[in-house]
């Protein structure tokens, strides 16, 4: 459970604000992921980083901007969000990006856009 | 296109009874299949996975899953349910030639005392 940490756990922001979500993994993994979890919908993969290179950008609006400064840290920069962006944002990591490796998830950041 | 279906939004089971949470998949080639559990206000927690070999996979907390290639299913099972098993369960699959993990919509398991 403490292998992947996320801060903050809760965030309320206005549509004109700029904020960042932070994720840190302590597992020595090479791949990190951002997911969006909304009620009654499958988890939506947003971004994948493998060895600090972005390998997947799943048609995510530009108001979401990821950053991966090293293999242990992943950020999601948010600006001019919309109310429909309110969701649980989950970070995950895996040994490598793909194959049979399972992913380890953080507890998530509950984002509310007002 | 790759997809995962969990046909039941909710499964209700009495404590001590066996439980099954259903999952079917549509993946090209041989799939990698996973089950995750999510407790309230927590992230997803890995339970078990199928890669190859024995069709019956054992995982954490007494859960197991059976891979059935002809029915393209990977149902999650437990012989005797506990109240503490109540949570949201997600099935996921990945084709061998892609990085993308595809999740189902989740099944809420409610175990009653």
Interface residues (C-beta under 8 A of the other chain):
Chain A: X1 X4 X6 X40 X41 X42 X43 X45 X48 X50 X55 X56 X90 X92 X97 X98 X99 X100 X102 X103 X104 X105 X106 X107 X108
Chain B: X4 X32 X34 X36 X41 X42 X43 X44 X45 X46 X49 X51 X90 X94 X96 X98 X99 X100 X101 X102 X103 X104 X105 X106
